[in-house]
Amino acid sequence: MKLATLLDTARQVWHKLAARERRAVLLAVGITTAALLWWVALAPALATLRQADAQHAQLNAQLARMQALADQANRLKTQPGMGRDDSLRALEQATSRLLGPTARLTLLGDQATVTLQATEPEALAQWLAEVRGNARLTPSEARLSQMASPAQTATTSAAIPTADTAGPVVRWQGNLVFQLGR
C-alpha cells in the first residue's frame, strides 16, 4: 500500500470517531510518546548522572595511584647507579632472604640468572620490588609460568575435602635474567 492511501484511510477512521474516542486516542498516543521519550532519552541520562559522582571518585583514586607510581618511577630513575658488586650483593641477599630454597642464583659474566621453582606469588612480588629498589635491577628477560603446588596435588586427590582444597594454590616457576652493571 502507498503512504497516501494509508493516510487517507487513517483520516476517514479519525473522522468517524466520536469526540470522546478522539480524546482517548490522543491521550493514549501522548502517554505512549512520553513513555518512549522517558525510556529512550531521559532514563539513561539520569542513570549516568546518578553514577557520575561514584565514577568520578573512582577515577580520581586511579589517577592518584598512577601519579604515585609515576613519582616512584621518577625517583628510581634519578637514583645513582650501583656498581656491579653492590647490585650482586643486594640481589643475593634479597634472593636468599625472600625466596629461600625456591630460587637458585647463577652468575655468568655480567648476567645473573635466578631460577624459580614453586615460588609463592607474594614472595616473588616482594622480591621483585626489593631487587628493583635495593639492587636497582630490572629483569632483562623473564620466562615464568604458573604451576600447581605439590601440596595442592596431594590434597585434591584425597577423598575427604580439607581447608587446603578450598582454592587453587598458585606457584611460579621459570627464569629471570638480570644484566649487572660494571
Stockholm file with secondary structure:
# STOCKHOLM 1.0

chainA/1-182         MKLATLLDTARQVWHKLAARERRAVLLAVGITTAALLWWVALAPALATLRQADAQHAQLNAQLARMQALADQANRLKTQPGMGRDDSLRALEQATSRLLGPTARLTLLGDQATVTLQATEPEALAQWLAEVRGNARLTPSEARLSQMASPAQTATTSAAIPTADTAGPVVRWQGNLVFQLGR
#=GR chainA/1-182 SS CCHHHHHHHHHHHHHHSCHHHHHHHHHHHHHHHHHHHIIIIIHHHHHHHHHHHHHHHHHHHHHHHHHHHHHHHHHHHHSCCCCHHHHHHHHHHHIIIIIGGGEEEEEETTEEEEEEEEECHHHHHHHHHHHHHHSCCCEEEEEEEEEECHHHHHHHTSSSCCGGGSSCCEEEEEEEEEECCC
#=GC SS_cons         CCHHHHHHHHHHHHHHSCHHHHHHHHHHHHHHHHHHHIIIIIHHHHHHHHHHHHHHHHHHHHHHHHHHHHHHHHHHHHSCCCCHHHHHHHHHHHIIIIIGGGEEEEEETTEEEEEEEEECHHHHHHHHHHHHHHSCCCEEEEEEEEEECHHHHHHHTSSSCCGGGSSCCEEEEEEEEEECCC
//
